[in-house]
Amino acid sequence: MKERSSGTRHEVRQLFSRVASLREAIVFGIAIALFVLFNVLSGGKFASSDVIGIMAISTSELGIVVLGVALLMICGEFDLSVGSVSAVGALIAATLYQLGLNPFLATAIAVGGGMGAGAVNGLVTVKFGIPSFIVTLGALMAWRGFVTLVTGGLSVIFRVRETHPAFFSVLQGHVGRVSAPLVWFVVTAIILGLLLHFHRFGNHVFATGGNKEAARAMGINTNKTKVICFMIVGGLAAFSGIMQIARSRGFQAAQGTGMELTAIAAAVVGGTSLYGGVGSIVGAVLGVLIIVFLEFGLIMARVPGFWYKLILGVIIIAVVIANKLLEQRRKLA
Amino acid sequence: MKELPLALAEMRNIHKWYGKVHAVDGVSLTINNGEIVGLLGDNGAGKTTLIKVLSGYHRPDDGEIFIEGEKVRINSPSEANALGIETVYQEQALVDSMSVARNFYMGREPVKRAGFLDKQKMNECMIPLRTLGLSIKSPDILVRNLSGGEKQGAAIARAMYFKAKLVILDEPTRALAVREVSRILDFVKGLKEANIAVIFITHTLHHVHSVADRFAIMNKGKIVKDIKRDEASLEELTEVLMD
């Protein structure tokens, strides 16, 4: 009887290790702890359906980008241009909509544009052998400049709620009580999770980020793998930008500013390695939750806004140090 | 009647230019089945360039390559793999942050529909690992948690499983401690026992001297000496290298 129960326990542990690692379990614990803490601090308001509803939208719009950013980081590269690319995507969609194009078609073109911007980042990075940190820093500034230049700093109206209710409900409506952005986020997470953890492509991503030379020697086209990851990030950033303008009814030139660092922060908090080769989609989702809980929890606790940035900065560094220490302990063991 | 031994790989009159630099200048080199060839030479002698032509990273500007008597063009590392040629860079055969199974099938993943991994098939990598006497507990263990010997064994098992005929080791002993060097040499012997030929590139003669069957010494893009081990003394080889 005893043996059998330990056998079951082993199976449970194996199943668990397949779904999530210890790292993710810790991150999950932190997310829950933050949720409980902020709920107590706010006298139960944090867990109200209103706040959860707003947080769900915020989580989703940021999270869709974070999923891509985490994938790319696992592949060993960074994209600092996601905020600007999300603005470019939103601008393309809003402009085409203003020109009378169907918003579904406009969205498809804009997402294609985002993938194109990602492809440029990726191709410049791999063909010239420049760190993607620098390439996408350039892209961050160039695309932001482009957006400001084209709009002259003015906003572009995108009132799809009134003119195309079907389109609006796909991006910002509800499925039962669940908001559409959350559905998009969950679906994106599932698709990318399958791709990363259960598909051949994911094996190439982990190999490329973990040890590029070994991956190449085994016949993996590491450049192609990287460029595809860059394109996925670009497409997701553009899509997130369009979701935002559908909600806010118009494009503004400053949209998405600062998103890149929050996105990288979420990915890192969720256990994505800054050095490539390590990370998971579950971790990325939990990382987004932690960042959003922090942001809203501090607001609701009436803590001045700069505390959020300060705490976020400290957390990122703490997580990276903790990972490094974990790594060293593992090496000693 | 004696069977003619067919060379495993033969490079004939290979040339490679980098701009105005004649990195490989008309090199011919033959590797026989199960033979360990030590490719020696100083930094910049053209060893790595020559070998990158064979492993599909570079295309030669001139010259021909024959694999088991058949003329081939090798356009990429995966084409080289398909011909049974694997390259291992400086003890970097495996990805530390990935599981044993994922490493084993890296770049050659067994898939089901739509490119999804066939995890059941991937777990079968335990069979060749056990055949080699490795006691790796599970295919899901990360390679970073393996011992040095287990990592090496896993790389040999993989080369055997995918029927590699020739493994190229590029400077595998560079910047290694004495104990690690002897591990690499064990790895090379393990490959030979599995009848896999090895090209061992190094500029430290003394590392390769005990394992190689033959030495090819390069200087300024040319092979200046190609000699069997029994025909050359350590002193003689050192002298050629010093020139």
Contacts between the chains, C-beta under 8 A, distances in Angstrom:
chain1	res1	chain2	res2	distance
A	17	B	140	7.2
A	18	B	140	7.7
A	194	B	116	7.5
A	198	B	116	5.5
A	198	B	117	5.8
A	198	B	119	7.8
A	199	B	114	8.0
A	199	B	115	5.5
A	199	B	116	5.3
A	199	B	117	6.4
A	200	B	109	4.5
A	200	B	111	5.4
A	200	B	115	4.7
A	200	B	116	7.5
A	200	B	117	6.1
A	201	B	115	6.8
A	202	B	117	8.0
A	203	B	98	7.8
A	203	B	102	5.6
A	203	B	105	7.5
A	203	B	106	6.6
A	203	B	109	5.4
A	203	B	117	6.7
A	204	B	107	7.5
A	206	B	95	7.0
A	206	B	97	7.0
A	206	B	98	5.4
A	206	B	102	6.8
A	207	B	95	5.2
A	207	B	98	6.5
A	207	B	102	7.6
A	207	B	106	5.1
A	207	B	107	7.3
A	209	B	97	7.9
A	210	B	95	3.8
A	210	B	96	6.6
A	210	B	97	4.2
A	210	B	98	5.7
A	211	B	92	5.8
A	211	B	94	7.4
A	211	B	95	4.2
A	211	B	96	6.9
A	211	B	97	7.8
A	213	B	89	4.7
A	213	B	90	7.9
A	213	B	92	5.1
A	214	B	89	7.2
A	214	B	92	4.8
A	214	B	93	6.0
A	214	B	94	6.2
A	214	B	95	5.4
A	214	B	106	7.4
A	215	B	95	6.9
A	215	B	106	6.6
A	215	B	107	7.0
A	216	B	77	5.8
A	217	B	55	7.5
A	217	B	77	6.0
A	217	B	86	6.9
A	217	B	87	4.6
A	217	B	88	6.5
A	217	B	89	6.1
A	217	B	92	7.7
A	217	B	93	7.5
A	218	B	77	7.5
A	218	B	81	7.0
A	218	B	86	7.7
A	218	B	106	4.6
A	218	B	107	3.6
A	218	B	108	7.3
A	219	B	76	7.2
A	219	B	77	5.0
A	219	B	78	3.0
A	219	B	80	7.8
A	219	B	81	4.6
A	219	B	107	4.1
A	219	B	108	7.1
A	220	B	78	7.9
A	220	B	106	6.8
A	220	B	107	4.5
A	221	B	76	7.8
A	221	B	78	7.7
A	273	B	97	7.6
A	277	B	95	6.7
A	277	B	96	7.8
A	277	B	97	4.0
A	277	B	98	7.4
A	278	B	97	5.1
A	330	B	144	7.3
A	330	B	145	7.6
